[in-house]
Amino acid sequence: MVKLRFVRLVNVVLVAVCIAVSAVAAPISLHVDATQAPRKIFYAEMSIPATPGPFTLVYPKWIPGEHGPTGPITDLAGLKISAAGRPIEWTRDAVEMYAFHVTVPPGASSVDVKMELLSTPSSEGFSSAASATSELAILSWNQLILYPEGKASDDVEVNAQLRLPPDWKFGTALPISRTDAGNTTEFKTVSLTTLVDSPVLAGRHFRRFELSPGAKPAHYLDVAADSDEALNASPELIAKYRQLIKETLALFGNSTHYREYHFLLALSDQIAHFGLEHHESSDNQAREAFLTDDMIHLAGSSLLPHEFVHSWNGKYRRPQGLATPDFQTPMKGELLWVYEGLTEYLGMVLTARAGLASPEQIRDFIALSSATLDNRSGREWRSLADTAVAAQLLYNARSDWDSKRRGTDFYDEGTLLWLEVDTTIRKQSQGKKSIEDFLRVFHGGPSGAPEVKPYTFDNLAEVLNGIVPYDWKGFFETRVYKTGTKRAPLGGIEAGGYRLAYTETISPVQRMLEGIGDSVNVAYSIGLRLSSDGSVVDVLTDTPAAKAGIGPGMKITAVNGRQFSPDVLREAIGNAKDTGSLELLVLNGKRFSTYKLDYRDGEKNPALERNGQPALLDQILKPLTK
Ligand SMILES: [Zn+2]
């Protein structure tokens, strides 16, 4: 999963329970009515095989890829259960809010369940956040089903039907049986695992692009948008996404773990913006102009590459603690620095190799994220591993005091970490090997339908040692598991021929992200991250702003006597080189105060500068297939 960059950067995104498997029961039959999606309500009816006596049904809680208990239980409504045509009472478990107890009457062989999903207009969150507009909807099956407690999701079969508004089309990786004249589609019977892995994107304005025409397996870009105009991707842009398929296949040695792959891309300014990975598809949600506005596309240029990489890294190879047998067993996120961190690194590399962003732009992105990570006082108390263990909390953490708290750093710090792994493999092997050799062993194997191969930290270190002998365990223990690492792991940047520097000029990527994210980042000069209206989001420790006493929640209203604007503030920081100070008028609650900052270094914006070593990073960003 990933939050779109402009959100994450600027606001600053085995439990092997052996369940006795009885003979596979008849499938759950599930009917979903999505015709009311524009008014933000979905209806589900299901028939679930059961035997007389006490019976517990559960609502999916731990959602794959979201790494947390994010099933939208609060939005489940209208729950009615009956058996043999008669209503039966249900009671919610007093402790486990996602479980419902019933007693199945004698003679009954199934229970019938009716329920509603109240689909939120709020864009805070992931798949449970806003996902329906007047023109489109993203349907996540886990939100519309109950299943018997204690059953592994591989052992529950579901026959699903979906009714859509009359003129809507759809895309999904779920195999289809047929669609009738009333726009109801019956899907082939699949396991509950596959069903939840196969969301449906539907909408009035819909377009499919073939990304590997004539080749097997097939790759599709299925787009639904709030308008027809938003579907008008240029042929040049589609050519880059076709290149993404070629580059990704080359990266993983042409080994695939899907029957066909669908990028589901929902384009709307009214939905949540993020990506959620699946084995055979990904649920990508971006702004309406994503395919038609270069700047908006650039901000999210690594979204599809990141989610595609997950089919190999995250879905096929999965940390043992995240490879749970059902949707109720808690997930353990400790190895998210591999699951998300390596995906973020490879996603970035593929974004460059496919031409979706230029090498200069990629270097600007790296400069920004590594500066954030390199100036986090939270490093002193919290290890990178703890940000992964606590991911289920940190996805929802506020952005105030972000530098002290640390956020889901395993994404961006994962990029730095895996860049250093890549450059270390290249150095140790005198340029004969690279991370691709590791990927082909770790993520390769025979191509075919989805499967999950869990791994541990030891498995990972062992495979790396097979590529080049090195103290990989020590490498990760130092960088991932230790607290008090004041600096971010910048070794990969250094070995790549660059160093993190701070310059007076602001990079085009930083300007773009601040514009799109309504933010101002003057963290490395005076220590402040602000909203574009002057509201203080974060104050970095030991900076002029911190020493002057400024904190999150305050609002800068004037700078040296002039009304605040981002440009006025930047100009004053530049002028401080001569004056040695700047004066801020700050509103805290209902009171104004003046704060004097001692500062004379001018503007400081992150950039990567050449360090005299060979530019290995540039080499890494070059396409494999051209
Ligand atoms: Zn991800």
Residues whose N, C-alpha, C, O or C-beta is under 5 A from the ligand:
A	BS01	ZN	M1 V2 E340
